[in-house]
Amino acid sequence: MSKIKSFFSNIAYNIRTTFVRFPMSIIFLAFLTSIMFILIESLSDFDGDILSRLIFAGIFGTFLSTAVKFMLERFESLYKYQFSFYGLTIVFAIGYYFFMTDAKVTSYSLIHLLVISFALFAAYLYLPSAKDKVNFGNIALSHFKSAFTSILYGIVLYLGIGAILSAVNILLYRIDYKLYAHVANIVFIFFTPLYYLSLLPKFNSNKEEDTAKKDISYNYPKFLDILVSYITIPLITVFSAVLVIYFIKILVTGVWPVGQVGPMVLGYSAAGYFIYILSSNLENKFSLLFRKFFPIVLIPLVVMQMVSSYIRIDAYGITESRYYIVLFGVFSIVCSLMLIFSKRKNPNAIVLLSAFFALISIIPPVDAFTVSKNSQENRLREILERNNMLVNNQLLQKSDIPNEDKYEITNISNYLHGMGYIEKIEWLPEEFNENYYADFKKVYGFDQYYERYYPNDEGRFFVSAFLDDSQVINIKGYDILFKIYSRNNLYSLTEIGRFNLNGKDYTLQEKYDEDGNLTLLVLHKEDLVMEISMKEFVDDLFENPSESKSQLSQEDLTIIKENEELKIKILIDHISVDRYDKSYTHIYLDAFVFVKVP
């Protein structure tokens, strides 16, 4: 019992001292927990976009206040200004809300938050070791152990409380399902980060109690030593060999990869640097060899990634994802050269450089968003000018342009709309962004086009068709109308609809054969009443590959089947069919079903 009591006493003591050590971080965590409470309760008096922006500002404030605290601990001469720094943290968080988030949360806001949060995280990892004050390998190990322990405790705590709530719900009385979300909010938004901070020692303190905590935190667990040295490093070494062989194959064949290698090498590089930092204090043979050769092997692989990315960018322009792949490639090469030629080979420089590159990516005019917006705007402008749709900065409607250009215009416009860039393009209507999908045809002169045909391939492999929603749906002559959804269920007959007619209960089921062809079955009890095969309709969609099928009339999207018992009309609202794998058809279907007795 004394050990258990001591265990919980230590936890309570660590948490109490954390409130004193990280007061601003705790305030921001409490703020985030409160906002999440409002979102979970779905209180109608609060605007969802405003709450999302407050969450973004709260996350920014949490990382910034934590970085400020580590800065004050590293540079003690600044400690007398701590309240000024805390005040500036609040001011910057408020400024982030007003100037760094959009009125409507977009992908831009999210990417920006992720990047700046990563930069601040890297900063507070680096700060205690600035000017080699503390061994960075020990700091990284301490953060890793603290994060792993706090997350594990958080998961166990949530599962335990969830089990208790479930028992109460089943055995005693019904509880509000939102209670589970509130528990998750408190555990993962407040308790887990708080406990993570409580486990971190004061890296730059020489007090006796702090030194004892550092000794515990810097202790390299045997299981982690085995995991890193004898499992992770051999695995990443084998993966390196595969990439090197692939690199040699490219040099021999002269055929460069286009898309798949970039994210793969990026993930490999990130994992490699993480293992490099985590193994920086290990002196066994595997760790020493890995730290010696990893930077050397990485350089040609990253060069391969950069060439692949260039091919992709040359064809489709720059997007945020391609920007970050290229930026991470440059970062990887710089870090590798530093680790190869530097005498100290201090891994804290990796973290410092990562923060520097992250900040570059959000500072105009070289930030990811400005560069990507300009690249895609120029691509769109070039396509429109080539088709005489943009003359003297005046946009003209035109429908008789190649389908390949319709496809590119649709995808580029969707990207610009999703990122909130359309309103920043002077030759596009200001109100276009507000009613984007409804006004698309008014602006360009044709409906959104998603089909792509490759003449050298075996034909088109993807078709998407939508019902023209400008037409009125006539339900006259039918007794029942309902909607169905079908999503390629391969494993069993699945019920997708149910109706009652003339006192009989019917079910509508979907059935896919081994080739992915869809058949709709109507059953009364266990008796089959009707089969409606979709194969012929789908085959017709793949005919005339040069003809647009993005938006069709009701007549083109209607299937009627009738027998002595029922007459059924299927009116397709949306269908997407993928035949990329020639041996199998993937179908996604939304449709209206009309039923009557003949």
Secondary structure, 3 states (H helix, E strand, C coil): CHHHHHHHHHHHHHHHHHHHHCHHHHHHHHHHHHHHHHHHHCCCCCCHHHHHHHHHHHHHHHHHHHHHHHHHHHCHHHHHHHHHHHHHHHHHHHHHHHHCCCCCCCHHHHHHHHHHHHHHHHHHHHHHHHHHCCCHHHHHHHHHHHHHHHHHHHHHHHHHHHHHHHHHHHHCCCCCCHHHHHHHHHHHHHHHHHHHHHHCCCCCCCCHHHHHHHHHHHCCCHHHHHHHHHHHHHHHHHHHHHHHHHHHHHHHHCCCCCCCHHHHHHHHHHHHHHHHHHCCCCCCHHHHHHHHHHHHHHHHHHHHHHHHHHHHHHHHCCCHHHHHHHHHHHHHHHHHHHHHHCCCCCCHHHHHHHHHHHHHCCCCCCCHHHHHHHHHHHHHHHHHHHCCCEECCEECCCCCCCHHHHHHHHHHHHHHHHCCCHHHCCCCCHHHHCCHHHHHHHHHCCCCCCCCCCCCCCCCCEEEEEECCCCCCCCCCCCEEEEEEECCCCCCCEEEEEEEECCEEEEEEEEECCCCCEEEEEEECCEEEEEEECHHHHHHHCCCCCCCCCEECCHHHEEEEECCCCEEEEEEEEEEEECCCCCCCEEEEEEEEEEECC
